Amino acid sequence: LTRANLSDAVLTSVDLPFANLSFANLTRATLSASAAGGIANLTRANLSDAVLTSANLSFANLTFANLTRAVLTSANLRSAVFTNATGCSTVTPTGILNGRRCAN
């Protein structure tokens, strides 16, 4: 699914372990209660305005991902990699991304 356009997609209760979604467009997508854990690759994915409520993102690679205004309420973010990810106004269980790499 590299470079896939999944904007506005509704993917609830989907199992995506080890999926390669690098450079994918997931703008406004809903992945609530989805299992994208394992070693899912979301490098440089656009997840702006996405709803990932209760999603399993454990061990997911979100390096350089755009999570601007994404909602990750109750998401499992254990050992997820957020190196250089953007998280302006992002809602996470711990606030780990909110304000990261935001323009002034």
C-alpha beads as a LAMMPS data file, in Angstrom:
LAMMPS data file: protein, C-alpha beads

104 atoms
103 bonds

1 atom types
1 bond types

-500.0 500.0 xlo xhi
-500.0 500.0 ylo yhi
-500.0 500.0 zlo zhi

Masses

1 110.0

Atoms # bond

1 1 1 0.000 0.000 0.000
2 1 1 2.982 2.296 -0.508
3 1 1 1.761 5.691 -1.786
4 1 1 -1.867 4.507 -1.651
5 1 1 -4.544 7.184 -1.583
6 1 1 -6.790 6.194 1.312
7 1 1 -8.030 9.685 2.123
8 1 1 -11.479 9.640 3.746
9 1 1 -11.351 5.822 3.949
10 1 1 -13.218 4.117 6.776
11 1 1 -11.155 1.176 7.981
12 1 1 -12.570 -0.017 11.287
13 1 1 -11.381 -3.207 12.962
14 1 1 -8.868 -3.794 10.145
15 1 1 -5.797 -5.925 10.827
16 1 1 -2.710 -4.373 9.164
17 1 1 0.361 -5.796 10.935
18 1 1 3.545 -5.457 8.893
19 1 1 1.686 -3.338 6.305
20 1 1 3.760 -0.908 4.278
21 1 1 1.820 2.363 4.192
22 1 1 4.851 4.559 3.627
23 1 1 3.985 7.788 1.800
24 1 1 0.278 6.798 1.917
25 1 1 -2.373 9.506 1.996
26 1 1 -4.641 8.750 4.972
27 1 1 -5.994 12.289 5.316
28 1 1 -9.303 12.261 7.228
29 1 1 -9.257 8.441 7.256
30 1 1 -10.899 6.556 10.104
31 1 1 -8.913 3.630 11.463
32 1 1 -10.745 3.238 14.763
33 1 1 -9.966 0.034 16.655
34 1 1 -7.699 -1.071 13.790
35 1 1 -4.694 -3.245 14.414
36 1 1 -1.790 -1.661 12.543
37 1 1 0.705 -2.888 15.094
38 1 1 3.617 -5.175 14.579
39 1 1 6.159 -3.456 12.406
40 1 1 3.698 -1.428 10.319
41 1 1 5.520 1.136 8.197
42 1 1 3.808 4.530 8.141
43 1 1 6.963 6.466 7.258
44 1 1 6.050 9.838 5.720
45 1 1 2.361 8.899 5.695
46 1 1 -0.116 11.768 5.769
47 1 1 -2.468 11.079 8.688
48 1 1 -3.656 14.672 9.079
49 1 1 -7.192 14.872 10.510
50 1 1 -7.280 11.051 10.747
51 1 1 -9.238 9.344 13.521
52 1 1 -7.255 6.508 15.080
53 1 1 -9.313 6.025 18.242
54 1 1 -8.297 2.794 19.996
55 1 1 -5.993 1.857 17.089
56 1 1 -3.082 -0.470 17.802
57 1 1 0.038 1.365 16.643
58 1 1 2.466 -0.513 18.864
59 1 1 5.896 -0.743 17.231
60 1 1 4.637 1.166 14.156
61 1 1 7.170 3.340 12.346
62 1 1 5.735 6.855 11.976
63 1 1 9.006 8.577 11.083
64 1 1 8.267 11.908 9.333
65 1 1 4.527 11.108 9.423
66 1 1 2.101 14.031 9.392
67 1 1 -0.297 13.595 12.321
68 1 1 -1.590 17.174 12.349
69 1 1 -4.982 17.300 14.114
70 1 1 -5.123 13.474 14.213
71 1 1 -7.089 11.887 17.048
72 1 1 -5.339 8.986 18.750
73 1 1 -7.523 8.774 21.861
74 1 1 -6.998 5.433 23.638
75 1 1 -4.553 4.333 20.908
76 1 1 -1.829 1.833 21.792
77 1 1 1.383 3.728 21.025
78 1 1 3.754 1.386 22.883
79 1 1 7.195 1.533 21.265
80 1 1 5.872 3.432 18.230
81 1 1 8.558 5.489 16.499
82 1 1 7.684 9.169 15.987
83 1 1 11.080 10.479 14.843
84 1 1 10.542 13.834 13.083
85 1 1 6.759 13.295 13.015
86 1 1 4.534 16.375 12.927
87 1 1 1.815 16.527 15.559
88 1 1 0.226 19.983 15.614
89 1 1 -3.031 19.878 17.603
90 1 1 -2.820 16.092 17.728
91 1 1 -4.792 14.351 20.484
92 1 1 -2.831 11.479 22.033
93 1 1 -3.247 9.644 25.333
94 1 1 -0.096 11.245 26.771
95 1 1 0.176 14.410 24.672
96 1 1 3.416 13.014 23.224
97 1 1 2.957 14.657 19.822
98 1 1 0.954 17.790 20.465
99 1 1 2.974 20.766 19.270
100 1 1 5.785 18.765 17.709
101 1 1 7.333 20.392 14.608
102 1 1 4.595 23.028 14.331
103 1 1 5.132 26.242 12.437
104 1 1 5.046 29.347 14.630

Bonds

1 1 1 2
2 1 2 3
3 1 3 4
4 1 4 5
5 1 5 6
6 1 6 7
7 1 7 8
8 1 8 9
9 1 9 10
10 1 10 11
11 1 11 12
12 1 12 13
13 1 13 14
14 1 14 15
15 1 15 16
16 1 16 17
17 1 17 18
18 1 18 19
19 1 19 20
20 1 20 21
21 1 21 22
22 1 22 23
23 1 23 24
24 1 24 25
25 1 25 26
26 1 26 27
27 1 27 28
28 1 28 29
29 1 29 30
30 1 30 31
31 1 31 32
32 1 32 33
33 1 33 34
34 1 34 35
35 1 35 36
36 1 36 37
37 1 37 38
38 1 38 39
39 1 39 40
40 1 40 41
41 1 41 42
42 1 42 43
43 1 43 44
44 1 44 45
45 1 45 46
46 1 46 47
47 1 47 48
48 1 48 49
49 1 49 50
50 1 50 51
51 1 51 52
52 1 52 53
53 1 53 54
54 1 54 55
55 1 55 56
56 1 56 57
57 1 57 58
58 1 58 59
59 1 59 60
60 1 60 61
61 1 61 62
62 1 62 63
63 1 63 64
64 1 64 65
65 1 65 66
66 1 66 67
67 1 67 68
68 1 68 69
69 1 69 70
70 1 70 71
71 1 71 72
72 1 72 73
73 1 73 74
74 1 74 75
75 1 75 76
76 1 76 77
77 1 77 78
78 1 78 79
79 1 79 80
80 1 80 81
81 1 81 82
82 1 82 83
83 1 83 84
84 1 84 85
85 1 85 86
86 1 86 87
87 1 87 88
88 1 88 89
89 1 89 90
90 1 90 91
91 1 91 92
92 1 92 93
93 1 93 94
94 1 94 95
95 1 95 96
96 1 96 97
97 1 97 98
98 1 98 99
99 1 99 100
100 1 100 101
101 1 101 102
102 1 102 103
103 1 103 104
